[in-house]
Amino acid sequence: MTRWSLWRDTHTHTTFFVVACDWTDGKVFNRHHHQFNCAKIPRKKKYLSPVIIDMCSNFTVTSEIHTENCNEISSNAEEYSIITAFSFIYPRYMAAELKNNYPKYDEDDDLIVNRKKEGKLLIEHSISTELKFVGLQVWRGALLLADYILANPKIFEHKTILELGSGVGLTSIVASFLANEVICTDINLDGILEMINRNVQRNSEFVRAKLNVMALDFLNCNWSTFLIEKLTKTTIILAADVIYDIDITKGFVNTLEKLLGDDSSRTAYIALEKRYVFTINDLDSVAPMYEEFLRSIVKQNLNWNIKMIDLDFPQYFHYDRVKQMILMKIQKQI
Ligand SMILES: C[S@@+](CC[C@H](N)C(=O)[O-])C[C@H]1O[C@@H](n2cnc3c(N)ncnc32)[C@H](O)[C@@H]1O
């Protein structure tokens, strides 16, 4: 069984960043800067404790997506980034539309026959970053949410959709297949908004809605009048894999509470992958950030109606839909 986790070996005081860990034989695949090293870690639980994120902020992390989806088509898109083709199967309604646009020809005047009915999003991203720049990578939550959008066109078509913590913009681009307007936001850090803009341009053939890219920081709720004006029209809020750090999780809960306001007609869809670590205190594997998220809701007495969505909808993108993944539908209970 493969798990993503972060451990510190308290015996040797060596810190490992563990991307994929196979608990059946104790091997750890440690991916750093494009290299796979295989190291043994102590199997005795007393030598293992979860790494405090602050302590390893200089360590690099790599999303599992980059090992599951190896369709890299170009390196050096910009410094430190690559372009990957994220292929997806057209949902039936898109395939039908495609058929109506036929015949299409390539530059040699040959008829383009898309038998597989597959589309490709060309996404620029980093392959390994420090924790504070994880938005420059693609995470499984983005693809889970993208799948849910494609599987449920009636929920998303003609809507104004706001995405929080959008990363490289993949989910917002997919939302724009159906929406009227998409407001794609993230913290304005290390060129992330510029990267989203480049990805929007790169996939312009798929972008049907008006797509605005702007800064929204969970830790600063002084929003610009332009953003507030956009938010008044928003009925759907999306966020994927933004629950991984204690301060960001608290900021995210406050931001979502402010966005949901007193309006029960606004709906948030939140995808996340529970990141398990073993703790000595619990003597068990726990998902501390997910638990912090739930604790914050209870502590603040938030009147949220949370429904877990079954993950049995079709899969259009290629990734491992692991059982640690969750998709929540959240509305304000009035
Ligand atoms: C793990 S990444 C997920 C990115 C993308 N949603 C995905 O699933 O591929 C977490 C995202 O949260 C964003 N984030 C971190 N701190 C934030 C903050 N204070 N305000 C808004 N977004 C933040 C990061 O920039 C990053 O895009």
The ligand as a Gaussian input file, in Angstrom:
#p B3LYP/6-31G(d) Opt

LIG

0 1
 C       -1.479000      21.898000      -2.302000
 S       -1.733000      23.324000      -3.252000
 C       -3.204000      22.935000      -4.153000
 C       -3.227000      23.661000      -5.472000
 C       -4.375000      23.224000      -6.380000
 N       -5.649000      23.552000      -5.830000
 C       -4.287000      21.740000      -6.669000
 O       -5.049000      20.972000      -6.081000
 O       -3.453000      21.360000      -7.506000
 C       -2.359000      24.488000      -2.040000
 C       -2.775000      25.824000      -2.606000
 O       -3.154000      26.724000      -1.554000
 C       -2.601000      27.992000      -1.851000
 N       -2.419000      28.810000      -0.645000
 C       -1.472000      28.681000       0.311000
 N       -1.587000      29.660000       1.215000
 C       -2.632000      30.421000       0.833000
 C       -3.236000      31.584000       1.355000
 N       -2.799000      32.176000       2.479000
 N       -4.289000      32.116000       0.692000
 C       -4.746000      31.547000      -0.446000
 N       -4.227000      30.429000      -0.996000
 C       -3.166000      29.895000      -0.365000
 C       -1.257000      27.640000      -2.473000
 O       -0.667000      28.719000      -3.160000
 C       -1.651000      26.502000      -3.351000
 O       -2.113000      26.928000      -4.596000

